Amino acid sequence: MSEKSTADESLGFSIAAQLAWSEADVPAAAPAPALAAPAPAPEVASLISSLDRLEQVVDQETAALEARRAIDLNEVNRLKSRSLLELSRAVRHLPERIEPELQGRLSELKRKLQRNCEVLAMHLQAAREISTILNGALRAAESDGTYTTALLGGREA
């Protein structure tokens, strides 16, 4: 018998030995039965599903903007609008008192949306600055110098 199988049979093996085993060394075990949590009400399940989709869209948009990757903002806007419609429909059917887990999910979504708003504001400011620079460059390229302040002795025309 190998040392591992002896250690498997005994409960006295060290934590370091347990941590040294790779996943391949650990025999596949059947998943432990989860404690049966009560299934959420259908209206809560619908809201959770909508929250999941919205969080996924917001996370992807925020990550893409932070990484300065090109994204289809029209598609993201369409997905966000659809999620807003789903959420507004799901919220209509919620009970007046919501569970703490759902309150936590909503708080997390709020945090993610605030971060997304900050990133979008930075992206928009950068686009404005680029637009201003390009506008100035186009005006300078199109101008023949006739009405420049340098020709008028620094005076405005």
Buried (B, 14 or more C-beta within 10 A) or exposed (E): EEEBEEBBEEEEBEEEEEEEEEEEEEEEEEEEEEEEEEEBEEBBEBBBEBBEBBBEBBEBBBEBBEEEEEBEEEEBEEBBEBBEEBBEEBEEEBEEEBEEEBEEBEEEBEEBBEBBEEBBEEBEEEEEEEEEEEEEEEEEEEEEEEEEEEEEEEEEE
